[in-house]
Amino acid sequence: KNMAAEEGHIPQLFRDLLANLLKTGYVYEVPESRIRRRESLGLPPLPIGDSESILKTIQGLKIVESSIANRLRDIWRK
């Protein structure tokens, strides 16, 4: 598994989760319906995800140094 991951063979689910994490600061996109529901329950808004800090934290990981990470960085910068 580790060798496959180092070669960029990572399940799409994990690619998507990492892409969301780098893009929004959360592993999944929070739907607008959930935000409205939180408001209706009187809950405070979710904190803004700090994707730049996350990227700095995980830069040393092999997955981030792989070619897939370059594609994810492109997604994150959009």
C-alpha positions in Angstrom: 0.0 0.0 0.0 2.7 2.4 0.9 4.7 1.8 -2.3 1.5 2.2 -4.3 0.8 5.5 -2.6 4.3 6.7 -3.2 3.8 6.1 -6.9 0.6 8.1 -6.9 -1.8 5.2 -6.8 -4.2 6.6 -4.2 -7.9 5.8 -4.1 -10.0 8.5 -5.6 -11.9 9.0 -2.3 -8.6 10.0 -0.5 -7.7 12.2 -3.4 -11.0 14.0 -3.1 -10.7 14.4 0.7 -7.2 15.8 0.4 -8.3 18.1 -2.4 -11.2 19.4 -0.3 -8.9 19.8 2.7 -6.4 21.9 0.7 -9.2 23.9 -1.0 -11.5 24.7 1.9 -9.8 23.6 5.1 -12.3 20.9 5.7 -12.3 17.3 4.4 -15.7 17.7 2.9 -17.6 20.7 1.6 -20.2 21.9 4.1 -23.6 22.0 2.3 -25.6 25.3 2.4 -28.4 23.3 4.0 -26.2 22.4 7.0 -25.2 26.1 7.4 -28.8 27.2 7.4 -29.7 24.4 9.9 -27.0 25.5 12.2 -28.3 29.1 12.0 -31.9 27.9 12.8 -30.6 26.1 15.8 -28.8 29.2 17.1 -25.4 27.7 16.6 -22.4 29.9 15.8 -21.1 29.8 12.3 -18.3 27.3 11.5 -14.8 28.7 11.6 -13.2 29.5 8.3 -10.9 26.7 7.3 -7.2 27.6 7.1 -6.1 25.7 4.1 -2.8 27.6 3.8 -1.8 26.5 7.3 -2.8 23.0 6.5 -0.7 22.9 3.4 2.3 24.2 5.3 1.8 21.5 8.0 1.6 18.6 5.5 4.2 19.7 3.0 6.8 17.2 4.3 4.5 14.2 3.7 5.3 12.0 0.7 1.8 12.3 -0.7 2.2 16.1 -0.9 5.5 15.7 -2.6 4.1 13.3 -5.2 2.7 14.3 -8.6 -0.8 14.1 -7.3 0.0 16.8 -4.8 1.0 19.1 -7.6 -2.5 18.6 -9.1 -4.1 19.1 -5.8 -2.2 22.4 -5.3 -3.5 23.5 -8.6 -7.1 22.8 -7.5 -6.4 24.6 -4.2 -5.1 27.7 -5.9 -8.3 28.1 -8.0 
